Amino acid sequence: MAITKLNHEELNRYQRQIILPDFGEEAQIKLKNASVLVIGAGGLASPILKYLCSTGVGRIGLMDGDVVEVSNLQRQIMYDESDAGQYKVEVSARKLKEQNPNIAVDCFNFRLTRDNAADLFEKYDLIIDACDNFETRYIICHAAQKAAKAWIYASVFEYGGQVSVFNHITQTQYSDLYPEAPDQIPLTDGEKIGVLPVVPGLIGLIQASEAIKIITGIGQILDGELLLYNALDLSCRKLKIGKQD
């Protein structure tokens, strides 16, 4: 059943965003009623999860089959050294509930596959790609189309990153951007790619921002556009994707 009213604690917690122009209690209630599935619990997911949680998204699904390793700590700010050896989704869920007890967190301690994607996607309003490989993104692309769910894509590589929204208003698809995986980039193992730690942090924040805008209906989103960011010269540019009217 959809929530139609915020309680006193929620009004106090979210007051600094509720007073924003074009936001108000209506947008906050939309966030409270929303459900978002985040696929991956690494460098991109760390800021995504923290800000979806603090902003008040009502239900967040976490999907990742990995445990925390010391080599993750350079860029995956959700975790501390004491978390090493523990499953990422379990650590993340605990910390998110400590950050905001008002939200619900679902843990899926396994990887996305073609066999489990359809059932999972049906349970959420919005999908966020925080994975590190092309193979999983093609699974997301196919399953999101079948489930008629929008999804927010991002990837990082060395000193740069890119973000877009797929299967939304313009029905632009990931396959319009990458009909097939580039030969020079591993299909399944993102751990072999170097990355400046702040890049997934910044790109993940943009993904969280896009999610909030999609849920609340405020602002313009990266639908049919690809945002490219380069940390070395602090440049951003947007490119059109697919067929444009």
Buried (B, 14 or more C-beta within 10 A) or exposed (E): EEEEEBEEEBEEBBEEBBEEEEBEBEBBBBBBBBBBBBBBBBBBBBBBBBBBBBBBBBBBBBBBEBBBBEEBBEBBBBBEEEBBEBBBBBBBBBBBBEEBEBBEBBBBBEBBEEEBBEEBBEEBBBBBBBBBBBBBBBBBBBBBBEBEBBBBBBBBEEBBBBBBBBBBEBBBBBBBBBEEBEEEBBBEEBEEBEBBEEBBBBBBBBBBBBBBBBBBEBEEBBBBBBBBBBBEEEEEEEEEBBEEE
